[in-house]
Amino acid sequence: TGKFTFDPGYTSTASCESQITFIDGGEGTLLYRGYPIEQLAENTDFIETAYLLLEGELPTSEQCAEFRNNITYHTMVHEHFNKFFDGFRRDAHPMAIMCGAVGALSAFYHDSTDINDPQARKVAVHRMIAKMPTIAAMAYKYTVGQPFVYPRNDLGYTENFLNMCFSVPAEDYEINKTLADALDKIFILHMDHEQNASTSTVRLAGSSGANPFACIAAGIACLWGPAHGGANEAALNMLMEIGSVDKIPEYIGRAKDKSDPFRLMGFGHRVYKNYDPRAKVMQKASHEVLDAVGISDPLLDVAKELERIALEDEYFVEKKLYPNIDFYSGITLRAMGFPPSMFTPLFALARTVGWIAQWREMLEDPNQKIGRPRQIYTGAAKRDFVPMNQR
Ligand code: CMC
């Protein structure tokens, strides 16, 4: 037994066939159902791109309206679900709350847990996409000690999310179109990224027949890590730690020093070895937002200078370590008023579309079986038990 291909980190193993997202890392191409991400970010909104990822084609205006209705129908969470939050400490990380709260949806919506029923699957897809903004906003409100804001179905998907995060009882949040559009773009850019760690986690969890809410909770847990979705928070924390342009050389030096575990957060990508097409769109959106809110953020100067150095420095050029999407999204989200701890929950909200689309694709694949990687065993050979008094 045990002659298996050894592929640590799965750098050359395809785990599935998929028709959803295509990446060419060398060319810097990202396509959702064949459409370039740049065109989708420029011309569509959250709902339209979500429909495309789920159904495979861009919606007609009727299909789009119907899908929008289906999503807004499910934006509320069960009233008892609100009490669930009281069990968390106020200083809980919103991602900790998200892992628990999304997993708990399985206990509230039993009619969506029959994965063999296509209609139940469809409702589960709508519920997940509809409830994620509500839950992410609740996690935020809970940690800042403010009352929850109920969803408003007269608003667009992203505007409603901003309203749930930033309205307070005495004062409705005034929606700024530039900010709402930029956030919509951030969501579109983050929606899917083929078989990344969290999506593979969702598929693996789903392959055992687990219910969709449990699978998405598994994806959220995986996304939390700083090498994956947690990088946007880590990137901003790093910019704050660097603080000013004169400190940059010290950090560049540390990033290159092999005896120092420090890495430049927001740089490098497993797949994009030339540039990250999402980072290009994000860079532009980031500047638009900063202009709109009139903030001249000193961290933006640090970011720009880091970007300039990294794009010229031999170490980064040779290793093809370009700024990735997280590098720019952090600064933009900060300008919108989100604290760094909310960056990864926002990523989770957007990636839910990809996760749930991939989950459904997997279940509908005739070759679907439980995911069960093998291993190369390197432990002790067979040996006899030694009683404790003889050890
Ligand atoms: N700063 C300094 N050196 C780096 C960095 C970095 N950010 N990233 C990679 N390297 C070096 C690394 O030390 C290694 O050097 P050597 O070959 O001399 O040992 C070489 O580049 C290759 O690195 P690797 O870890 O083998 O590359 P990988 O493809 O496994 O890692 C990565 C990709 C994204 C995990 C890594 O670049 C990294 O840790 N970046 C910082 C965290 C980050 O921004 N993550 C977000 C990724 S994009 C969002 C998402 O899709 O989830």
Boltz pocket constraint, residues with backbone or C-beta under 6 A from the ligand:
constraints:
  - pocket:
      binder: B
      contacts: [[A, 193], [A, 196], [A, 226], [A, 227], [A, 228], [A, 229], [A, 231], [A, 255], [A, 256], [A, 262], [A, 263], [A, 264], [A, 265], [A, 266], [A, 267], [A, 268], [A, 269], [A, 270], [A, 271], [A, 319], [A, 321], [A, 324], [A, 325], [A, 326]]
      max_distance: 6.0
